[in-house]
Amino acid sequence: MESTRQEMFRGTDEWLLEDINHLLSLANERLLLIGDVRSALRALELAQERMAELADPAPLGVRRQLAAATAILTTIPT
């Protein structure tokens, strides 16, 4: 019960960060394991959208890295 209660009261940013982490892992797996550039690119784009929803501006460096990685992937023929 206690763990369920804690889950209910977690902040929105925590949920977004977990979602972003999952999307970044998914992009990495799709690209490295099967060479699926299109899916990796889409996962990075979704991660960028989630980052924009964060209330905390602290991860600006991560946002820049996501933009750079996305730009690189767009140059790779699918």
C-alpha positions, 0 to 999 in steps of 0.5 A, a space after each residue: 500500500 505504501 509503495 502505491 501511495 508513493 507512486 500516486 504522489 510522485 511529481 509530474 517531472 519524475 514521470 516525464 524523466 522516466 518517460 524520457 529515459 525510456 525513450 532514449 533507451 529505446 532509441 539507442 536499442 533500435 539504432 544499435 541493435 537493428 539499425 532502425 534509424 527511423 524508429 530511433 529518430 522518432 523516439 528522440 523526437 518524442 523525448 524532445 517533446 517530453 523535455 519541453 514539458 518539464 518545469 525544470 529548465 536545468 536539463 538544457 544541456 540534455 536538450 542540446 544533445 538531443 537536438 544534435 543527435 536528432 540532426 545527425 540522424 536526419 542526415 542518415 538515409 533510411 
